[in-house]
Structures are given as C-alpha cells and as structure tokens.
Amino acid sequence: MIVWVKAAFAFLLGVAVSALSPARVALAEGLANAVTTRYPTLSFADQLKIAAKLVAIGWRETGLRNDIRGDNGESCSAFQTWRSGKCLALERDPKLGATEALIILERASLAKCDPLEIYAVGHCGNLRGQRIASDRNALAARLVKEVSP
C-alpha cells in the first residue's frame, strides 16, 4: 500500500506541475517519501495537502530544481532551506531536502501567523511574507483540487 501511495504522489505531483523530467520525478518521489515517512498516520488527503504546500514552495523558489543555490550559497535544494553546510547532501537527496523543509514548516506552525509567511521571510507581520504565503497557499490549494482522486 505504501509503495502505491508514494507512486501516486510522484505521478500526481509531477503531472500537476507538468514537469516530468527525471530530476523532477526524483524530487517528487523524495517529497512523497518524506511526507509519508514523517506523517504515516495521516490520511492520503492530508498528506497530499502537506505535499502540495512543499510543491508550491519549491515551484516558486526554484521551479522545482534541486540544484539551485540562493542567498549567496546559504540556501539550497528545491526548497531553498538555509543549510549551507549540508547543501551537497540536500542536492543529492531530495527526500532530505523535503524533510528539512517540513521541519521548518513544523517549527513555523508554532507561531501566530501562517507558517508559509515565516518560511518566506523568517518572521510574522511582514507584508511581503504575507503576499508570498497567500500565493503559495493558493497554488497548493489549486494543486490539491487538480490532483485529488
């Protein structure tokens, strides 16, 4: 069953962004693996919502490319996590990159604002961060709607 769920994530998320290059398929599989490993008791629908948020982050940050570095080399992987000492590992292992992004979102969920706002700018109350969060939430919602069984 779990193999089917991972395959469904990879296929559905790959189709959702119309990007089935081998690197993006590997990224989708790593993302699916990270979500299903970290949240094994959640329903498929809830796992899909979490995965869609990661896809929205990755799409807006890097176009879902795992080899992009930003912030003077400090941010890396498709999700642009601030892990400069781990960049090579994150670039080689899409599951690790997705897991790092999930950890950031989990920590941010303790704040009094949208976790995607904190992911974008590092704190609450920033208009730019609110716009980015709104955009990524809308994209994630659209992805879920398009790929939900």
VOVEX-82003 format. One record per residue: x, y, z of N, C-alpha, C in turn; residue in three letters. Coordinates in Angstrom, 2 decimals. Atoms other than C-alpha are relative to their C-alpha. Layout:
% VOVEX-82003
+---------+---------+---------+---------+---------+---------+---------+---------+---------+------+
!     n.X !     n.Y !     n.Z !    ca.X !    ca.Y !    ca.Z !     c.X !     c.Y !     c.Z ! rest !
+---------+---------+---------+---------+---------+---------+---------+---------+---------+------+
!       X !       Y !       Z !       X !       Y !       Z !       X !       Y !       Z !  ALA !
...
+---------+---------+---------+---------+---------+---------+---------+---------+---------+------+
END
This chain:
% VOVEX-82003
+---------+---------+---------+---------+---------+---------+---------+---------+---------+------+
!     n.X !     n.Y !     n.Z !    ca.X !    ca.Y !    ca.Z !     c.X !     c.Y !     c.Z ! rest !
+---------+---------+---------+---------+---------+---------+---------+---------+---------+------+
!    0.83 !   -1.20 !    0.00 !    0.00 !    0.00 !    0.00 !    0.87 !    1.26 !    0.00 !  MET !
!   -0.83 !   -1.21 !   -0.10 !    2.73 !    2.50 !    0.96 !    0.73 !    0.27 !   -1.31 !  ILE !
!   -0.67 !   -0.20 !    1.29 !    4.53 !    1.93 !   -2.35 !   -0.95 !    0.68 !   -0.98 !  VAL !
!    0.98 !   -0.62 !    0.89 !    1.33 !    2.81 !   -4.21 !   -0.18 !    1.48 !    0.35 !  TRP !
!    0.17 !   -1.40 !   -0.42 !    0.91 !    6.00 !   -2.15 !    1.17 !    0.84 !   -0.49 !  VAL !
!   -1.18 !   -0.74 !    0.46 !    4.48 !    7.09 !   -2.94 !   -0.03 !    0.17 !   -1.51 !  LYS !
!    0.09 !   -0.10 !    1.46 !    3.99 !    6.32 !   -6.63 !   -1.08 !    0.99 !   -0.40 !  ALA !
!    1.10 !   -0.93 !    0.30 !    0.70 !    8.23 !   -6.63 !    0.47 !    1.44 !    0.21 !  ALA !
!   -0.53 !   -1.35 !   -0.23 !    2.39 !   11.28 !   -5.08 !    0.90 !    0.42 !   -1.14 !  PHE !
!   -0.96 !   -0.34 !    1.05 !    5.21 !   11.19 !   -7.60 !   -0.71 !    0.28 !   -1.31 !  ALA !
!    0.71 !   -0.17 !    1.26 !    2.86 !   10.79 !  -10.52 !   -0.90 !    1.24 !    0.02 !  PHE !
!    0.96 !   -1.10 !   -0.06 !    0.19 !   13.24 !   -9.39 !    0.68 !    1.36 !    0.11 !  LEU !
!   -0.68 !   -1.27 !   -0.15 !    2.57 !   15.97 !   -8.30 !    0.82 !    0.32 !   -1.24 !  LEU !
!   -0.71 !   -0.23 !    1.25 !    4.66 !   15.52 !  -11.43 !   -0.94 !    0.52 !   -1.08 !  GLY !
!    0.99 !   -0.45 !    0.98 !    1.57 !   15.89 !  -13.60 !   -0.50 !    1.39 !    0.36 !  VAL !
!    0.56 !   -1.29 !   -0.43 !    0.33 !   18.83 !  -11.52 !    0.87 !    1.17 !   -0.44 !  ALA !
!   -0.88 !   -1.10 !    0.42 !    3.37 !   20.92 !  -12.42 !    0.47 !   -0.18 !   -1.43 !  VAL !
!   -0.34 !    0.27 !    1.40 !    3.64 !   19.48 !  -15.93 !    1.51 !   -0.06 !   -0.21 !  SER !
!   -1.46 !    0.04 !    0.08 !    7.29 !   18.69 !  -15.32 !    0.47 !   -1.41 !    0.32 !  ALA !
!   -0.36 !    1.38 !   -0.24 !    8.22 !   15.06 !  -15.75 !    1.45 !   -0.33 !   -0.37 !  LEU !
!   -1.40 !    0.31 !    0.24 !   11.98 !   15.39 !  -16.26 !    0.47 !   -0.98 !    1.08 !  SER !
!   -0.47 !    0.97 !   -1.00 !   13.94 !   12.65 !  -14.45 !    0.35 !    0.64 !    1.35 !  PRO !
!   -0.35 !   -0.66 !   -1.26 !   15.26 !   15.12 !  -11.86 !   -1.24 !    0.40 !    0.79 !  ALA !
!    1.23 !   -0.41 !   -0.70 !   11.77 !   16.38 !  -11.08 !   -0.79 !   -1.21 !    0.48 !  ARG !
!    0.64 !    1.23 !   -0.48 !   10.38 !   12.86 !  -10.85 !    0.70 !   -0.46 !    1.27 !  VAL !
!   -0.75 !    0.37 !   -1.20 !   13.16 !   12.07 !   -8.35 !   -0.36 !    0.92 !    1.16 !  ALA !
!    0.39 !   -0.95 !   -1.05 !   12.24 !   15.22 !   -6.43 !   -1.40 !   -0.31 !    0.51 !  LEU !
!    1.36 !    0.35 !   -0.42 !    8.55 !   14.27 !   -6.41 !   -0.01 !   -1.27 !    0.84 !  ALA !
!   -0.08 !    1.23 !   -0.78 !    9.42 !   10.79 !   -5.18 !    0.62 !    0.26 !    1.37 !  GLU !
!   -0.60 !   -0.35 !   -1.28 !   11.68 !   12.23 !   -2.47 !   -0.96 !    0.75 !    0.90 !  GLY !
!    1.01 !   -0.75 !   -0.74 !    8.95 !   14.64 !   -1.42 !   -1.06 !   -0.94 !    0.54 !  LEU !
!    1.02 !    0.96 !   -0.42 !    6.37 !   11.86 !   -1.31 !    0.53 !   -0.89 !    1.12 !  ALA !
!   -0.62 !    0.84 !   -1.01 !    8.73 !    9.68 !    0.69 !    0.14 !    0.75 !    1.32 !  ASN !
!   -0.16 !   -0.80 !   -1.22 !    9.45 !   12.49 !    3.16 !   -1.34 !    0.18 !    0.71 !  ALA !
!    1.32 !   -0.25 !   -0.60 !    5.75 !   13.24 !    3.72 !   -0.57 !   -1.29 !    0.59 !  VAL !
!    0.58 !    1.25 !   -0.51 !    4.65 !    9.61 !    4.07 !    0.81 !   -0.58 !    1.16 !  THR !
!   -0.84 !    0.48 !   -1.10 !    7.60 !    8.80 !    6.36 !   -0.22 !    0.84 !    1.26 !  THR !
!    0.13 !   -0.90 !   -1.15 !    7.16 !   11.85 !    8.59 !   -1.42 !   -0.01 !    0.58 !  ARG !
!    1.41 !   -0.04 !   -0.44 !    3.34 !   11.65 !    8.77 !   -0.73 !   -1.28 !   -0.42 !  TYR !
!    0.58 !    1.26 !    0.47 !    2.47 !    7.95 !    8.37 !   -1.45 !   -0.22 !    0.41 !  PRO !
!    1.36 !    0.24 !   -0.47 !   -0.80 !    8.15 !   10.30 !   -1.02 !    0.94 !   -0.62 !  THR !
!    0.95 !   -0.90 !    0.64 !   -2.32 !   10.99 !    8.29 !   -0.66 !   -0.67 !   -1.19 !  LEU !
!    0.69 !    0.52 !    1.17 !   -4.86 !   10.27 !    5.62 !    0.74 !    0.43 !   -1.27 !  SER !
!   -0.61 !   -0.37 !    1.27 !   -3.78 !   10.38 !    1.99 !   -0.35 !    1.45 !   -0.35 !  PHE !
!    0.42 !   -1.37 !    0.32 !   -5.79 !   13.62 !    1.58 !    0.82 !    1.02 !    0.79 !  ALA !
!   -0.80 !   -0.93 !   -0.81 !   -3.93 !   15.30 !    4.46 !    1.47 !   -0.02 !   -0.42 !  ASP !
!   -1.36 !    0.08 !    0.50 !   -0.58 !   14.03 !    3.20 !    0.13 !    0.78 !   -1.31 !  GLN !
!   -0.01 !   -0.72 !    1.27 !   -1.45 !   15.43 !   -0.22 !    0.02 !    1.50 !    0.22 !  LEU !
!    0.01 !   -1.44 !   -0.31 !   -2.18 !   18.87 !    1.29 !    1.38 !    0.48 !    0.44 !  LYS !
!   -1.35 !   -0.36 !   -0.45 !    1.20 !   18.92 !    3.01 !    0.97 !   -0.02 !   -1.19 !  ILE !
!   -0.87 !    0.11 !    1.17 !    2.95 !   17.75 !   -0.15 !   -0.24 !    1.16 !   -0.96 !  ALA !
!    0.32 !   -1.10 !    0.91 !    1.15 !   20.40 !   -2.19 !    0.62 !    1.31 !    0.48 !  ALA !
!   -0.67 !   -1.21 !   -0.52 !    2.49 !   23.13 !    0.12 !    1.49 !   -0.03 !   -0.34 !  LYS !
!   -1.41 !    0.11 !    0.35 !    6.01 !   21.81 !   -0.44 !    0.21 !    0.23 !   -1.50 !  LEU !
!   -0.11 !   -0.23 !    1.45 !    5.44 !   21.73 !   -4.20 !   -0.13 !    1.49 !   -0.29 !  VAL !
!    0.17 !   -1.44 !    0.21 !    4.20 !   25.33 !   -4.05 !    1.26 !    0.76 !    0.39 !  ALA !
!   -1.25 !   -0.65 !   -0.43 !    7.30 !   26.38 !   -2.10 !    1.08 !   -0.26 !   -1.04 !  ILE !
!   -1.05 !    0.36 !    0.95 !    9.62 !   24.50 !   -4.45 !   -0.20 !    0.62 !   -1.37 !  GLY !
!    0.28 !   -0.57 !    1.33 !    7.90 !   25.75 !   -7.59 !    0.33 !    1.48 !   -0.02 !  TRP !
!   -0.26 !   -1.44 !   -0.04 !    8.08 !   29.39 !   -6.54 !    1.46 !    0.33 !    0.30 !  ARG !
!   -1.39 !   -0.27 !   -0.36 !   11.59 !   29.17 !   -5.08 !    0.97 !   -0.32 !   -1.14 !  GLU !
!   -1.02 !    0.48 !    0.94 !   13.39 !   27.21 !   -7.81 !   -0.55 !   -0.62 !   -1.27 !  THR !
!    0.56 !    0.73 !    1.12 !   10.96 !   25.87 !  -10.39 !    0.17 !   -1.50 !    0.18 !  GLY !
!   -0.20 !    1.40 !   -0.39 !   11.39 !   22.53 !   -8.57 !    1.33 !   -0.57 !   -0.52 !  LEU !
!   -1.35 !    0.46 !    0.34 !   15.08 !   22.34 !   -9.40 !    0.77 !   -0.17 !    1.29 !  ARG !
!   -0.69 !    0.31 !   -1.24 !   17.16 !   20.71 !   -6.70 !    1.43 !    0.50 !    0.03 !  ASN !
!   -1.40 !   -0.41 !    0.08 !   20.49 !   22.17 !   -7.86 !    0.19 !    1.52 !    0.12 !  ASP !
!   -0.07 !   -1.46 !   -0.09 !   19.75 !   25.86 !   -7.19 !    0.49 !    0.41 !    1.39 !  ILE !
!   -0.46 !   -0.60 !   -1.27 !   21.62 !   27.83 !   -4.51 !   -0.32 !    1.48 !   -0.03 !  ARG !
!    0.34 !   -1.41 !   -0.10 !   20.49 !   31.21 !   -3.33 !    0.60 !    0.60 !    1.25 !  GLY !
!   -0.48 !   -0.69 !   -1.19 !   21.26 !   33.78 !   -0.66 !    1.50 !   -0.17 !    0.19 !  ASP !
!   -1.47 !    0.12 !   -0.02 !   24.98 !   33.79 !   -1.52 !    0.47 !   -1.39 !    0.38 !  ASN !
!   -0.39 !    1.38 !   -0.26 !   25.13 !   30.00 !   -1.36 !   -0.48 !   -0.57 !    1.31 !  GLY !
!    0.48 !    0.46 !   -1.30 !   23.44 !   29.76 !    2.03 !   -1.27 !   -0.84 !   -0.09 !  GLU !
!    1.25 !    0.75 !    0.18 !   20.09 !   28.42 !    0.76 !    0.19 !   -0.99 !   -1.13 !  SER !
!   -0.20 !    1.01 !    1.04 !   19.95 !   25.23 !   -1.23 !   -1.17 !   -0.97 !   -0.04 !  CYS !
!    1.01 !    0.99 !    0.37 !   17.77 !   22.47 !   -2.65 !   -1.20 !    0.70 !   -0.62 !  SER !
!    1.19 !   -0.56 !    0.65 !   14.45 !   22.93 !   -4.38 !   -0.78 !    0.91 !    0.94 !  ALA !
!    0.79 !   -0.74 !   -0.99 !   13.04 !   24.36 !   -1.16 !    0.77 !    1.15 !    0.64 !  PHE !
!   -0.83 !   -1.10 !   -0.46 !   15.87 !   26.84 !   -0.51 !    0.09 !    0.10 !    1.52 !  GLN !
!   -0.19 !    0.01 !   -1.44 !   16.47 !   25.81 !    3.08 !    1.39 !    0.55 !    0.34 !  THR !
!   -1.28 !   -0.60 !   -0.44 !   19.24 !   27.63 !    4.98 !    0.83 !   -1.07 !    0.69 !  TRP !
!   -0.82 !    1.08 !   -0.53 !   21.60 !   24.70 !    5.42 !    1.30 !   -0.06 !   -0.78 !  ARG !
!   -1.18 !   -0.09 !    0.87 !   24.83 !   25.81 !    3.78 !    0.97 !   -1.15 !    0.21 !  SER !
!   -0.91 !    1.11 !   -0.25 !   26.88 !   23.07 !    5.45 !   -0.50 !   -1.33 !   -0.51 !  GLY !
!    0.59 !    1.25 !    0.46 !   24.50 !   20.43 !    4.14 !   -0.43 !    0.07 !   -1.46 !  LYS !
!    0.51 !   -0.18 !    1.35 !   23.97 !   21.71 !    0.60 !    0.25 !   -1.20 !   -0.91 !  CYS !
!   -0.26 !    1.15 !    0.87 !   25.66 !   18.82 !   -1.18 !   -0.91 !   -1.17 !    0.33 !  LEU !
!    0.89 !    1.09 !   -0.41 !   23.67 !   16.30 !    0.83 !   -1.44 !    0.28 !   -0.42 !  ALA !
!    1.37 !   -0.37 !    0.37 !   20.42 !   18.20 !    0.21 !   -0.21 !   -0.10 !   -1.51 !  LEU !
!    0.12 !    0.05 !    1.46 !   21.10 !   18.43 !   -3.51 !    0.01 !   -1.44 !   -0.52 !  GLU !
!   -0.07 !    1.40 !    0.43 !   21.87 !   14.72 !   -3.78 !   -1.20 !   -0.82 !    0.45 !  ARG !
!    1.08 !    0.79 !   -0.60 !   18.95 !   13.54 !   -1.65 !   -1.27 !    0.83 !    0.11 !  ASP !
!    1.23 !   -0.79 !   -0.04 !   15.56 !   15.08 !   -2.49 !   -0.86 !   -0.26 !    1.24 !  PRO !
!    0.77 !    0.28 !   -1.21 !   13.96 !   13.31 !    0.49 !    0.54 !    0.83 !    1.17 !  LYS !
!   -0.60 !   -0.80 !   -1.07 !   16.40 !   15.04 !    2.84 !   -0.39 !    1.47 !   -0.13 !  LEU !
!    0.41 !   -1.39 !    0.22 !   15.64 !   18.42 !    1.26 !   -1.44 !    0.23 !    0.39 !  GLY !
!    1.41 !   -0.13 !   -0.35 !   11.91 !   17.86 !    1.62 !   -0.21 !   -0.12 !    1.50 !  ALA !
!    0.11 !    0.17 !   -1.45 !   12.34 !   16.68 !    5.21 !    0.45 !    1.28 !    0.71 !  THR !
!   -0.45 !   -1.27 !   -0.60 !   14.32 !   19.83 !    6.06 !   -1.08 !    1.08 !   -0.13 !  GLU !
!    1.08 !   -0.98 !    0.20 !   11.52 !   21.95 !    4.56 !   -1.16 !   -0.29 !    0.94 !  ALA !
!    1.08 !    0.36 !   -0.92 !    8.94 !   20.03 !    6.61 !    0.33 !    0.41 !    1.43 !  LEU !
!   -0.41 !   -0.40 !   -1.36 !   10.93 !   20.67 !    9.79 !   -0.16 !    1.50 !    0.18 !  ILE !
!    0.17 !   -1.46 !   -0.07 !   10.99 !   24.39 !    9.05 !   -1.47 !    0.36 !    0.14 !  ILE !
!    1.44 !   -0.28 !   -0.08 !    7.22 !   24.39 !    8.46 !   -0.57 !   -0.41 !    1.36 !  LEU !
!    0.47 !    0.43 !   -1.31 !    6.64 !   22.44 !   11.68 !    0.35 !    1.02 !    1.08 !  GLU !
!   -0.40 !   -1.01 !   -0.98 !    8.64 !   24.95 !   13.71 !   -0.79 !    1.29 !   -0.19 !  ARG !
!    0.73 !   -1.23 !    0.29 !    6.90 !   27.84 !   11.98 !   -1.46 !   -0.10 !    0.40 !  ALA !
!    1.43 !    0.16 !   -0.34 !    3.47 !   26.36 !   12.77 !   -0.28 !    0.37 !    1.45 !  SER !
!    0.19 !   -0.40 !   -1.39 !    4.03 !   27.28 !   16.42 !   -0.23 !    1.50 !    0.13 !  LEU !
!    0.18 !   -1.46 !   -0.03 !    3.88 !   30.99 !   15.53 !   -1.47 !    0.37 !   -0.17 !  ALA !
!    1.38 !   -0.48 !    0.08 !    0.77 !   33.13 !   15.40 !   -0.35 !    0.51 !   -1.40 !  LYS !
!    0.32 !   -0.38 !    1.37 !    0.83 !   33.57 !   11.65 !    0.17 !   -1.23 !   -0.89 !  CYS !
!   -0.11 !    1.10 !    0.96 !    0.86 !   31.42 !    8.53 !    1.43 !   -0.52 !   -0.05 !  ASP !
!   -1.36 !    0.54 !    0.07 !    3.86 !   29.05 !    8.58 !    0.71 !    0.33 !   -1.31 !  PRO !
!   -0.63 !   -0.34 !    1.27 !    4.46 !   29.86 !    4.91 !    0.55 !    1.43 !    0.00 !  LEU !
!   -0.54 !   -1.36 !   -0.14 !    4.96 !   33.52 !    5.87 !    1.37 !   -0.05 !    0.68 !  GLU !
!   -1.28 !    0.13 !   -0.70 !    7.71 !   32.55 !    8.29 !    1.01 !   -0.69 !   -0.91 !  ILE !
!   -0.89 !    0.69 !    0.93 !    9.18 !   30.16 !    5.70 !    0.58 !    0.99 !   -1.00 !  TYR !
!   -0.42 !   -0.95 !    1.04 !    9.34 !   33.04 !    3.22 !    0.95 !    1.08 !    0.51 !  ALA !
!   -0.79 !   -1.16 !   -0.45 !   10.78 !   35.86 !    5.34 !    0.57 !   -0.13 !    1.41 !  VAL !
!   -0.61 !    0.23 !   -1.29 !   11.62 !   34.43 !    8.74 !   -0.75 !    0.50 !    1.22 !  GLY !
!    0.75 !   -0.51 !   -1.14 !    9.02 !   36.17 !   10.90 !   -1.41 !    0.39 !   -0.42 !  HIS !
!    1.39 !   -0.42 !    0.24 !    5.38 !   37.23 !   11.23 !   -0.09 !    1.51 !   -0.20 !  CYS !
!    0.29 !   -1.42 !    0.10 !    3.90 !   40.60 !   10.34 !    0.67 !    0.71 !   -1.15 !  GLY !
!   -0.67 !   -0.60 !    1.14 !    5.76 !   41.19 !    7.10 !   -0.93 !   -0.08 !   -1.20 !  ASN !
!    0.94 !   -0.04 !    1.12 !    3.56 !   42.30 !    4.19 !    0.48 !   -0.85 !   -1.17 !  LEU !
!   -0.55 !    0.81 !    1.09 !    5.87 !   40.71 !    1.63 !   -0.18 !   -1.49 !    0.31 !  ARG !
!    0.18 !    1.39 !   -0.42 !    5.81 !   37.44 !    3.59 !   -1.45 !   -0.44 !   -0.07 !  GLY !
!    1.43 !    0.32 !    0.08 !    2.01 !   37.58 !    3.78 !   -0.43 !   -0.21 !   -1.45 !  GLN !
!    0.33 !    0.17 !    1.43 !    1.76 !   38.02 !    0.00 !    0.56 !   -1.31 !   -0.54 !  ARG !
!   -0.62 !    1.25 !    0.45 !    4.17 !   35.15 !   -0.61 !   -0.80 !   -1.19 !    0.54 !  ILE !
!    0.78 !    1.09 !   -0.60 !    2.23 !   32.91 !    1.82 !   -1.35 !   -0.16 !   -0.68 !  ALA !
!    1.30 !    0.05 !    0.68 !   -1.06 !   33.80 !    0.17 !    0.12 !   -0.65 !   -1.37 !  SER !
!   -0.24 !    0.58 !    1.32 !    0.32 !   32.97 !   -3.27 !    0.25 !   -1.51 !    0.10 !  ASP !
!   -0.35 !    1.42 !   -0.12 !    1.76 !   29.63 !   -2.13 !   -1.17 !   -0.83 !    0.52 !  ARG !
!    1.20 !    0.71 !   -0.46 !   -1.40 !   28.66 !   -0.26 !   -0.99 !   -0.18 !   -1.14 !  ASN !
!    0.92 !    0.10 !    1.14 !   -3.47 !   29.41 !   -3.36 !    0.50 !   -1.05 !   -1.00 !  ALA !
!   -0.55 !    0.99 !    0.92 !   -1.12 !   27.36 !   -5.54 !   -0.17 !   -1.41 !    0.57 !  LEU !
!    0.16 !    1.31 !   -0.63 !   -1.18 !   24.47 !   -3.05 !   -1.46 !   -0.46 !   -0.07 !  ALA !
!    1.43 !    0.35 !    0.06 !   -4.99 !   24.56 !   -2.92 !   -0.38 !   -0.42 !   -1.42 !  ALA !
!    0.30 !    0.34 !    1.39 !   -5.15 !   24.52 !   -6.72 !    0.57 !   -1.38 !   -0.35 !  ARG !
!   -0.61 !    1.32 !    0.25 !   -2.75 !   21.55 !   -6.86 !   -0.84 !   -1.12 !    0.61 !  LEU !
!    0.81 !    1.03 !   -0.67 !   -4.82 !   19.60 !   -4.34 !   -1.29 !   -0.22 !   -0.77 !  VAL !
!    1.26 !    0.11 !    0.74 !   -8.00 !   20.35 !   -6.26 !    0.19 !   -0.74 !   -1.32 !  LYS !
!   -0.25 !    0.62 !    1.30 !   -6.45 !   19.27 !   -9.57 !    0.35 !   -1.47 !    0.09 !  GLU !
!   -0.49 !    1.38 !   -0.06 !   -4.97 !   16.01 !   -8.34 !   -0.77 !   -0.89 !    0.97 !  VAL !
!    0.74 !    0.82 !   -0.95 !   -7.43 !   14.84 !   -5.69 !   -0.81 !   -1.07 !   -0.72 !  SER !
!    0.74 !    1.10 !    0.64 !   -8.93 !   11.45 !   -6.52 !   -1.49 !    0.17 !    0.13 !  PRO !
+---------+---------+---------+---------+---------+---------+---------+---------+---------+------+
END
